[in-house]
Amino acid sequence: MEPITLCGAVIVAFGLWVELEPLFMKVARAISNSTIMTAISPATTVQKPLYVKYLT
């Protein structure tokens, strides 16, 4: 691929990302908040640190 074509493709991809990012984030948020995803993923609990006694 020629460098000028590659640069143009990168510019177009970046422009599309900037324009469509809110839509992507809205879709991702809707998927992550759906009842199916919340049922699949286990409830997150705060993990307590495990203190280990070191042998000296």
C-alpha positions, -999 to 999 in steps of 0.1 A, spaced: 0 0 0 14 34 -9 22 57 20 -2 84 9 -30 59 7 -22 46 41 -21 81 56 -55 88 40 -70 57 54 -57 66 89 -72 101 86 -105 87 75 -106 61 102 -98 87 129 -125 110 115 -151 83 116 -141 74 152 -144 110 163 -178 113 146 -192 79 157 -176 76 192 -208 87 211 -228 61 192 -203 34 200 -202 43 237 -240 44 238 -242 9 223 -215 -4 246 -233 11 277 -266 -4 266 -250 -39 262 -232 -37 295 -263 -26 313 -286 -52 298 -302 -78 320 -285 -106 301 -250 -92 307 -257 -85 344 -270 -120 348 -239 -135 331 -213 -115 350 -210 -123 387 -217 -97 413 -185 -78 420 -175 -79 456 -147 -59 472 -118 -81 477 -100 -79 510 -62 -80 509 -46 -112 520 -19 -105 545 9 -131 543 34 -137 570 69 -138 555 94 -163 568 125 -145 580 
